[in-house]
Amino acid sequence: MALKLLLVSMAGALATLPKERQLGERPPLVAANSGMLVLKPAPINPDWIIRGAPMARVGDHSTSTDEASSTAVWDCTAGEFRWYFGWDETVVIQEGEVHVTTEDGSERVLKAGDIAYFRGGTWATWRIDDYVRKIAFLRKPFPEPLATLYRIRNALRSPSAKRILG
């Protein structure tokens, strides 16, 4: 009980802090040219590599305050590998192309200018013949009970629900 009271009082104290203090050192805007981000080695799990010696790099751009989403630039040289998407990920291909085969066997070539979404918790095979560079927007999925509450809330906000509920 004492722990609960302590946590509630801490939450209350945080709520009264000025917004600048709550955000810490995180600026309200993060802007950068994607070609100017420093890319660091991001080795692909060797167990996932099917063919070649793909060399991947990543440059972090930003992370949300709650750490549930982030944006990064990622590139990779030629090779073929399986990739596990632990988070929901939307990609924008900036340069090059990649041949993607999803778990259900569907195939798609993504090239510069294409946008694609990969659902968290899924695998895909990536085949890069030369080089690919992408911007990745990652979002940590809500735990299922919370996701269900959001779906219920959204359903109740729909125009048809408003007509039914009066």
Summary of the structure (lengths in Angstrom):
residues: 166
radius of gyration: 20.8
end to end distance: 41.4
largest distance: 61.9
contacts: 397
relative contact order: 0.15
helix: 28%
strand: 43%
